[in-house]
């Protein structure tokens, strides 16, 4: 496999994903509005009910908006990862997946390009969200916008590889509703995105353990720490390990015969 | 460039779709693949294009097995699928650039090829239009241009004229024949429309997953005892009593 050919291939897939994303403006808006609603409306109601003590990585008392902002960044990545899964199933049903599969480049490489492209496009939405979040006083250190980038990229890769893995298991577009109920909601709510784990432990020990083993919790913590210029190594290794695990499952589980039907 | 299909078999679970299929496609020749619905044409295309993994038998492109050399096989094949695979919300050029990039072609080189192919297809003026705005015939022309972008030696077309009016069908058919003559491209054209087949075309008749006849169209008429290709096709595939045709 020539390096130049591989690069042109990746560039082509990235441009196509980007063009599709730009054309679907409603997708961009909904990707932003969803977390903004949580940030403005949900957080306003919860602010009074939920006091946040000084916890790592924060060095002072923080508002609830500040607490949930990293979780909402991950929420954008989660929905985008699942959206990419939906678009893979759609491409498979509509036949356009065949164009991709006719490439002479190795299929695992093509799938990897798809995952990375989805991840990079998701990042633009996260940064748009973080800029808007400034309006509600979510103000991480300036350098945090830079240090969070690799963390966001890793989390985006985790969720797009999970999305790709799911697309290999979903036979029809109609089955996608199940992904909402059985993947997106449990992953998001059973994590540290909306409340710290110690709060969850106070409420229920078994719920706490579910949250603690949820890879999404570690993804959120990785982003939270990176945004405040700290590295959570445990979260980084768990997120990287899960990314590798789902990427391998997605690539090995990908069956072109399903795409051709 | 020749394609040799040897002892090809394929099944969907217990259902046998192809059974011991053998044929050879000659270089630079227009071959017709015919057969009633469910004969196994699309399965054969999926195997030729590596969408399905080979189960039994093998396919050789100029002596190279597509099982062992999939990458080099894919470089030599251009495909037009029965179902349109263009991205409707992208422009003609964007669709073609995407395909070129998947074949590892730089955008600069691809742009030159795109200009050539669209010019040849008389579609150059539509290059920046979204595919959604094109009619069925123009979409097909774009798909043929796309299939030729990486300069393949073999062009596979799976019922490319489905849903098109007779005039557009004739135009496309004529164009692909010209490609055989001018560029020495080997063509496999799957169809169930007999008017798309010339009397001197090599023809492969697939029926119930097996090859019923591999011959010249005129021989098929002769062997069936009918007056034309349409009647010959109906007789052979309806009665199933045609023996020794291969």
Interface residues (C-beta under 8 A of the other chain):
Chain A: X1 X2 X4 X5 X6 X8 X9 X11 X12 X13 X15 X16 X19 X20 X23 X94 X95 X96 X98 X99 X100 X101 X102 X103 X104 X105 X106 X110 X256 X257 X259 X260
Chain B: X46 X49 X50 X51 X52 X53 X70 X71 X72 X73 X74 X75 X77 X79 X81 X83 X84 X85 X86 X87 X89 X90 X94 X97 X98 X99 X100 X101 X102 X103 X104 X105 X106 X107
